[in-house]
Amino acid sequence: MKKSFSASLMVRAAVLGSVLFAPIASIQVPAQQRAVPRTSWDGKPDLTGVWQGAKLNARAYGLAELERLYQPSAKEKMKVLTEKDDPINRCVVYGYPRRMATSFPIQIVQAVGAMVLFDNRPHIYRYIPTDGRSHTEDLFPSYQGDSVGRWEGDTLVVDITTLNGRVWLAGAQDHPTPTSVGGWITSDASHLVERWRLLDANTLEYQATVEDPKVLTGPWTTPKIVLKRAPIRKLEPEGHCIPEGIDYQAPALK
């Protein structure tokens, strides 16, 4: 009798324990997720830091696929463009996603409801609201467009519109095949969707999808680009840009 009573107590204790501790087990975070730094205000991944990737060649950047997507009329415009026509030679911003295929570091500062990207090439920044708001309608087209972000789980999804079509997706020297020529143009109908995700405390993953119905036959999605956390000393203390064709030693520029 005592044995059956003791056994009954053990069973009840086991059942009670499973009920009490089930919620605790269900909220335990996997080790990989625990390694991801999170913000104190909403628990989302904290992308704050200096990040640096490797310069991607044409194949690693997915330009072979992009080349197949250009419309015939766009390819005719591209053929006559050379490295001298590249907007970055006029100190224009790289634009995204091209910027992420370089080895130049960027700095991210994340705050409540927003993220800011600082770039020393040239001295510019991107302000990205992350509170899920809609695009601003009263903006005019610009090199970086209008960015708005929202969280999908642990991935920050950034939607970019209102671009002016004056940046390239790659340089004229970036040739995925021997027959590739010209610059990788965009238009003012360009629309980007970026996905930013922390894989761990020191690894940031970036991927973008480009839609541009004026020059492309369909959307182009970049390969996943990986950046590593870098020390702040990697940032250039004072980057500068001299437009091509201007004598930087001219008296007026000294």
C-alpha positions as CSV (number, residue, x, y, z in Angstrom):
1,M,0.0,0.0,0.0
2,K,2.8,2.4,0.9
3,K,4.6,1.5,-2.3
4,S,1.6,2.3,-4.5
5,F,1.0,5.5,-2.6
6,S,4.6,6.5,-3.1
7,A,4.5,5.6,-6.8
8,S,1.4,7.7,-7.1
9,L,3.1,10.7,-5.5
10,M,6.0,10.3,-7.9
11,V,3.8,10.3,-10.9
12,R,1.9,13.3,-9.7
13,A,5.1,15.2,-9.0
14,A,6.4,14.3,-12.5
15,V,3.2,15.6,-14.2
16,L,3.2,18.7,-12.0
17,G,6.8,19.4,-12.8
18,S,6.3,19.0,-16.5
19,V,3.4,21.6,-16.3
20,L,5.3,24.0,-14.2
21,F,8.6,23.9,-16.2
22,A,7.2,23.6,-19.7
23,P,6.9,27.4,-20.1
24,I,10.4,27.8,-19.0
25,A,11.7,25.3,-21.5
26,S,9.6,26.8,-24.3
27,I,11.2,30.2,-23.8
28,Q,14.8,29.0,-23.7
29,V,16.9,30.6,-26.5
30,P,19.2,28.4,-28.6
31,A,22.9,28.9,-28.1
32,Q,23.3,30.6,-31.5
33,Q,20.6,33.1,-30.8
34,R,22.0,33.8,-27.3
35,A,25.2,34.9,-29.0
36,V,23.4,37.6,-31.0
37,P,23.4,40.9,-29.1
38,R,20.0,42.4,-28.5
39,T,18.6,45.8,-27.8
40,S,17.4,46.6,-24.3
41,W,14.2,48.3,-25.5
42,D,12.6,45.6,-27.7
43,G,14.9,42.6,-27.7
44,K,15.6,42.8,-31.4
45,P,19.1,42.0,-32.8
46,D,21.4,44.9,-32.2
47,L,23.3,45.6,-35.5
48,T,25.3,48.5,-33.9
49,G,29.0,48.3,-34.8
50,V,31.6,48.6,-37.5
51,W,31.2,46.0,-40.3
52,Q,33.5,45.0,-43.1
53,G,33.1,42.5,-45.9
54,A,35.4,41.3,-48.8
55,K,35.4,42.9,-52.2
56,L,33.3,40.6,-54.4
57,N,34.3,39.8,-58.0
58,A,31.7,39.7,-60.7
59,R,30.8,36.1,-60.3
60,A,30.5,36.2,-56.5
61,Y,28.3,39.3,-56.8
62,G,25.9,37.5,-59.2
63,L,26.5,39.7,-62.2
64,A,26.1,36.8,-64.7
65,E,22.4,36.5,-63.7
66,L,22.0,40.3,-63.6
67,E,23.4,40.6,-67.1
68,R,20.7,38.2,-68.5
69,L,18.0,40.3,-66.9
70,Y,18.8,43.6,-68.7
71,Q,16.4,44.5,-71.5
72,P,17.8,44.8,-75.0
73,S,17.3,48.6,-75.0
74,A,19.1,48.9,-71.7
75,K,22.0,46.8,-73.0
76,E,22.4,49.2,-75.9
77,K,22.8,52.1,-73.5
78,M,25.2,50.1,-71.3
79,K,27.6,49.2,-74.2
80,V,28.8,52.8,-74.7
81,L,29.6,53.4,-71.0
82,T,33.1,53.0,-69.7
83,E,34.8,53.3,-66.3
84,K,35.1,57.1,-66.9
85,D,31.3,57.3,-66.9
86,D,31.0,55.5,-63.5
87,P,29.1,57.9,-61.1
88,I,31.5,57.1,-58.3
89,N,34.2,58.9,-60.3
90,R,32.2,62.1,-59.8
91,C,32.1,61.4,-56.0
92,V,28.5,60.2,-56.2
93,V,27.5,57.6,-53.7
94,Y,28.0,53.9,-54.6
95,G,24.3,53.2,-53.9
96,Y,23.0,49.9,-52.7
97,P,23.4,47.0,-53.1
98,R,26.7,47.8,-54.9
99,R,28.1,49.4,-51.7
100,M,27.9,46.1,-49.9
101,A,30.1,44.3,-52.5
102,T,33.1,46.5,-51.5
103,S,35.7,46.0,-48.8
104,F,35.1,49.4,-47.3
105,P,33.7,49.3,-43.7
106,I,30.4,50.8,-42.7
107,Q,29.2,51.8,-39.2
108,I,25.7,51.1,-38.0
109,V,24.1,52.8,-35.0
110,Q,20.8,51.3,-33.9
111,A,18.4,53.3,-31.7
112,V,14.7,53.1,-30.7
113,G,12.7,53.0,-33.9
114,A,15.6,53.7,-36.3
115,M,18.9,52.6,-37.7
116,V,21.6,54.9,-39.1
117,L,24.4,53.8,-41.5
118,F,27.5,55.9,-41.7
119,D,29.7,55.7,-44.7
120,N,33.1,57.5,-45.2
121,R,32.9,57.0,-49.0
122,P,32.0,59.8,-49.3
123,H,30.8,61.3,-46.0
124,I,27.1,60.3,-46.1
125,Y,24.6,58.5,-44.0
126,R,21.4,56.6,-44.4
127,Y,18.6,57.0,-41.9
128,I,16.3,54.0,-41.8
129,P,13.1,54.1,-39.6
130,T,12.5,50.6,-38.3
131,D,9.0,51.1,-36.8
132,G,7.1,49.8,-39.8
133,R,6.0,53.2,-41.1
134,S,5.0,53.8,-44.7
135,H,7.1,55.7,-47.3
136,T,7.1,59.5,-47.2
137,E,5.2,60.8,-50.3
138,D,6.6,64.3,-50.4
139,L,10.2,63.4,-51.2
140,F,11.9,64.0,-54.5
141,P,14.1,61.2,-56.1
142,S,17.6,61.0,-54.7
143,Y,20.7,58.8,-54.9
144,Q,19.8,56.8,-51.8
145,G,16.0,57.1,-52.0
146,D,13.6,56.7,-49.1
147,S,14.2,53.8,-46.8
148,V,11.7,52.3,-44.3
149,G,12.3,49.2,-42.3
150,R,10.3,46.6,-40.4
151,W,11.3,43.5,-38.4
152,E,10.3,40.0,-39.7
153,G,11.4,37.9,-36.7
154,D,15.1,38.6,-36.3
155,T,15.6,39.9,-39.9
156,L,15.4,43.7,-40.6
157,V,13.7,44.2,-44.0
158,V,14.3,47.6,-45.6
159,D,12.2,48.8,-48.5
160,I,13.8,51.5,-50.7
161,T,11.9,53.7,-53.2
162,T,12.2,57.2,-54.7
163,L,15.6,56.5,-56.3
164,N,16.9,58.8,-59.0
165,G,18.4,56.1,-61.3
166,R,21.8,57.8,-61.3
167,V,23.8,55.0,-59.6
168,W,25.1,51.8,-61.0
169,L,24.7,48.3,-59.7
170,A,28.4,47.5,-60.5
171,G,31.4,49.1,-62.2
172,A,32.1,49.0,-66.0
173,Q,35.2,46.9,-65.2
174,D,33.1,44.2,-63.5
175,H,32.7,41.5,-66.3
176,P,31.1,38.2,-65.5
177,T,31.9,36.9,-69.0
178,P,34.5,37.9,-71.7
179,T,31.8,39.5,-73.8
180,S,30.4,41.7,-71.0
181,V,30.8,45.4,-71.6
182,G,29.6,48.7,-70.3
183,G,28.1,50.1,-67.1
184,W,25.4,48.4,-65.0
185,I,22.7,51.1,-65.1
186,T,19.6,51.7,-63.1
187,S,16.5,53.9,-63.7
188,D,14.2,56.1,-61.6
189,A,11.8,53.1,-61.4
190,S,14.3,51.1,-59.3
191,H,12.9,49.5,-56.1
192,L,15.1,47.6,-53.6
193,V,14.3,45.3,-50.7
194,E,17.2,44.6,-48.3
195,R,17.4,41.9,-45.7
196,W,19.8,42.5,-42.8
197,R,20.4,39.6,-40.4
198,L,22.9,38.9,-37.6
199,L,24.1,35.3,-37.8
200,D,26.0,35.7,-34.5
201,A,27.7,38.4,-32.5
202,N,30.4,39.0,-35.1
203,T,28.7,38.1,-38.4
204,L,26.2,40.2,-40.4
205,E,24.4,38.9,-43.5
206,Y,23.0,41.1,-46.2
207,Q,20.9,40.4,-49.3
208,A,19.0,42.6,-51.6
209,T,16.4,42.2,-54.4
210,V,16.3,44.8,-57.1
211,E,13.3,45.5,-59.3
212,D,13.6,48.0,-62.1
213,P,10.9,47.6,-64.8
214,K,12.5,50.2,-67.1
215,V,15.8,48.3,-67.5
216,L,15.3,44.8,-66.2
217,T,13.0,42.0,-67.3
218,G,12.6,40.7,-63.8
219,P,13.9,41.0,-60.2
220,W,17.5,40.4,-59.4
221,T,18.5,39.0,-56.0
222,T,22.1,39.3,-54.9
223,P,23.9,36.4,-53.3
224,K,24.0,36.6,-49.5
225,I,26.9,38.9,-48.6
226,V,28.7,38.3,-45.3
227,L,30.3,41.1,-43.2
228,K,32.4,40.6,-40.1
229,R,32.6,42.9,-37.1
230,A,35.6,45.1,-37.3
231,P,37.5,47.4,-34.9
232,I,36.5,51.0,-35.1
233,R,40.0,51.9,-36.2
234,K,39.1,50.3,-39.6
235,L,37.1,53.4,-40.3
236,E,38.9,56.1,-42.2
237,P,39.3,59.2,-40.0
238,E,38.6,61.5,-42.9
239,G,37.9,60.0,-46.3
240,H,37.9,62.3,-49.3
241,C,36.9,62.2,-52.9
242,I,38.3,64.2,-55.8
243,P,36.1,64.1,-58.9
244,E,37.9,62.5,-61.9
245,G,39.4,65.1,-64.3
246,I,40.0,67.7,-61.6
247,D,43.6,68.6,-60.6
248,Y,43.6,68.1,-56.8
249,Q,46.8,70.1,-56.6
250,A,45.2,73.2,-58.2
251,P,45.6,76.3,-55.9
252,A,41.8,76.6,-55.4
253,L,41.7,73.2,-53.9
254,K,44.7,73.4,-51.6
